[in-house]
Amino acid sequence: MPKQGQPREVLTPGRLKGGIFKSHLQWVSDKHPYDAQKVLDRLQPDVKKELSAKILATSWFPFAWLVQLDRAIAEQFGAGRQGALLRELGRYSAVINLSTTYKLLDRKANHEFFRHSALLHAQFQDFGKNTYQQTGETSGRMIYSEYKTFSPVFCTSAVGYFEGCVESHGGANVSVAELECQCYGDRTCTFEISWK
């Protein structure tokens, strides 16, 4: 069901680990190698300086910077399909991070992976809580609550991220829908995920 009204966003406080920044910048390098500088030039000077340097997956960066980066990427390459591009960034991030930085989290079973991801939530971002509910043999819900920091850009990317997670674990015909969203005044951001 489409969300009603104008979404809100709160960009501070909140920090994320560097892995997500690295993967989104790597998407630019892989897909548009000659235009990477154009994306960086869209960023505020302090953000541009920090994200132009070497990014460690273990370093913390402001949530606001990720939203700014993703908007710059979507504006540079979106051409009327910014939502689809944000989902693509999320999917790419899942594939890259599951095969490298977060390989220890990689599990054969999607349910096991999502349960472990929820338990380790605080290791990758310093805001909110996360739980996973298995709703069927090939379905479940990721529930994010108590977020002081949120953005529809982040939620759209998350849809692609969950698609990429399931596909990386061998799932097919993946469907992801955000049933509730804190950007629209709901108490949680709840993603319903199903696959075959």
Secondary structure, DSSP 8 states (H G I E B T S, - for coil): ----S----B--S-EEEHHHHHHHHHHHHHH-TTSHHHHHHTS-HHHHHHHHS---TTSEEEHHHHHHHHHHHHHHH-TT-HHHHHHHHHHHHHHHHHHTTTGGG--SSHHHHHHHHHHTGGGTBSSSEEEEEEEETTEEEEEEES-SSB-HHHHHHHHHHHHHHHHHTT--S-EEEEEE-GGGT-SEEEEEEE--
